[in-house]
Amino acid sequence: MTAPSTFGLSSEARNLHWLLTNLVEEVPGIQSVAVVSSDGLLLLSSDPGRNAAARGARETRPTGPRGSSADLATIVSGIGSLTIGAAKVLEFGPVKHTMVAMDEGSLFVMSISDGSLLGVHGSADCDMSVVAYHMALFVGRAGHVLTPELRSELRKSLETEPTGSTR
């Protein structure tokens, strides 16, 4: 993974990018990561080069891009909504994390602070307990800084990224 450009971002946004980069680079088996707002919008991704492809595909194909950070954000948002609804129906309290194990990989979703979600796509051979532990560390470090102002800044930075970026 190449580091996204953080030029012009606030120190909080740069720190969040740094935390995300470290999560991906330090934990074996992580394929991609997405931070999604409570309304389902992608805020931060481990795959900035594919963000540009997602924007380009969105302009030419209304059904959305496949295999991009936008896909992970959509899936994370959907799973988050489903599990929150299930927790309300079952009256078991708020959802802390969700894990989906598949033959070829795993998907992890963890609540951040304000309804935002952290989603991680892991390979089939990743150590699920290590991924979950590092996700919890990320949430603990990032949750208190993910303010409405920072979410707005992150959304704007995704929208204004140069489409030809190869970072």
C-alpha positions in Angstrom: 0.0 0.0 0.0 1.2 3.5 -0.8 0.5 6.3 1.6 -2.2 8.7 0.6 -1.3 12.3 0.2 -2.2 14.3 3.4 -1.1 17.7 2.1 -3.5 20.4 3.2 -5.3 18.2 5.8 -5.6 19.0 9.5 -3.4 17.3 12.0 -6.3 15.1 13.1 -7.0 14.0 9.6 -3.2 13.3 9.0 -3.1 11.3 12.2 -6.1 9.2 11.2 -4.5 8.5 7.8 -1.3 7.5 9.7 -3.3 5.1 12.0 -5.0 3.5 9.0 -1.7 3.1 7.1 -0.1 1.5 10.2 -3.1 -0.9 10.7 -2.7 -2.2 7.1 1.1 -2.4 7.1 1.5 -3.9 10.6 -1.2 -6.6 10.6 -0.5 -9.6 8.3 -3.5 -10.6 6.2 -5.3 -7.3 6.0 -6.4 -6.8 2.4 -8.2 -3.5 2.7 -9.8 -1.1 5.3 -12.6 1.4 5.1 -13.9 3.9 7.7 -17.5 4.6 7.0 -19.7 7.4 8.4 -23.0 6.6 10.2 -24.8 7.5 6.9 -22.8 5.0 4.9 -20.3 7.4 3.2 -16.7 6.3 2.8 -14.5 8.6 4.9 -11.1 6.9 4.8 -9.7 4.0 2.9 -6.5 2.0 2.7 -6.8 1.9 -1.0 -6.7 5.6 -2.3 -5.7 4.6 -5.8 -9.0 2.7 -6.1 -10.9 5.6 -4.7 -10.2 7.5 -8.0 -11.4 4.5 -9.9 -14.5 4.4 -7.8 -15.3 8.0 -8.6 -14.8 7.4 -12.3 -17.0 4.4 -12.3 -19.7 6.2 -10.4 -19.8 8.9 -13.1 -20.2 6.3 -16.0 -22.0 3.5 -14.2 -24.8 4.4 -11.7 -24.8 0.9 -10.2 -21.5 1.6 -8.5 -17.9 0.2 -8.9 -17.0 -3.4 -8.2 -13.9 -4.4 -6.3 -13.2 -0.9 -4.9 -13.1 0.9 -1.6 -16.6 2.0 -2.3 -17.7 -1.6 -2.4 -16.2 -2.3 1.0 -17.8 0.8 2.4 -21.2 -0.3 1.0 -20.9 -3.8 2.5 -19.7 -2.4 5.9 -22.6 0.0 6.0 -25.1 -2.7 5.2 -23.7 -5.2 7.7 -23.6 -2.4 10.3 -27.3 -1.5 9.7 -28.3 -5.2 9.8 -26.6 -5.9 13.0 -27.8 -2.7 14.7 -31.4 -3.7 13.7 -30.9 -7.2 15.0 -29.5 -5.9 18.3 -32.6 -3.7 18.7 -35.0 -6.5 18.0 -33.2 -8.9 20.3 -32.7 -6.2 22.9 -29.1 -7.2 23.5 -27.6 -3.7 23.6 -25.4 -2.0 21.1 -23.3 -3.9 18.6 -19.5 -3.9 19.3 -18.2 -5.9 16.4 -19.2 -8.3 13.7 -17.2 -10.9 11.9 -18.1 -12.8 8.7 -15.9 -15.8 7.9 -15.8 -17.1 4.3 -13.8 -19.7 2.5 -11.5 -17.2 0.9 -11.3 -14.5 3.6 -13.0 -12.6 6.4 -14.8 -9.4 6.9 -14.7 -7.6 10.2 -16.9 -4.6 11.2 -16.4 -2.6 14.4 -18.3 0.4 15.7 -16.3 3.5 16.2 -17.7 6.3 18.3 -20.7 8.1 16.7 -22.2 5.4 14.5 -19.2 5.4 12.2 -17.8 1.9 11.4 -14.4 0.4 10.7 -14.4 -2.4 8.2 -11.5 -4.7 7.4 -11.3 -7.3 4.6 -8.8 -10.0 5.7 -7.3 -12.9 3.7 -8.2 -16.5 4.5 -5.0 -17.0 6.4 -5.2 -13.9 8.6 -5.2 -14.4 12.4 -8.7 -13.2 13.3 -7.8 -12.5 16.9 -4.9 -10.3 15.9 -7.0 -8.4 13.3 -9.7 -7.8 15.9 -7.2 -6.7 18.5 -5.6 -4.1 16.2 -9.0 -2.9 15.0 -9.9 -2.3 18.7 -6.7 -0.3 19.1 -7.5 1.7 16.0 -11.0 2.4 17.3 -9.7 3.4 20.7 -7.2 5.8 19.2 -9.4 7.2 16.4 -12.8 7.3 18.0 -12.5 10.4 20.0 -11.1 12.5 17.1 -13.8 11.5 14.6 -15.8 14.7 15.1 -18.4 16.0 12.6 -15.8 18.5 11.4 -13.2 15.8 10.8 -15.8 13.6 9.0 -16.7 16.5 6.7 -13.0 17.2 6.0 -12.4 13.5 5.2 -15.4 13.4 2.8 -14.2 16.5 1.0 -10.7 15.2 0.7 -12.0 12.0 -1.0 -14.1 14.1 -3.4 -11.2 16.4 -4.4 -8.5 13.7 -4.8 -7.0 13.9 -8.2 -8.5 11.1 -10.4 -5.1 10.3 -11.9 -3.5 9.7 -8.5 -1.3 6.6 -8.3 0.1 7.2 -4.8 
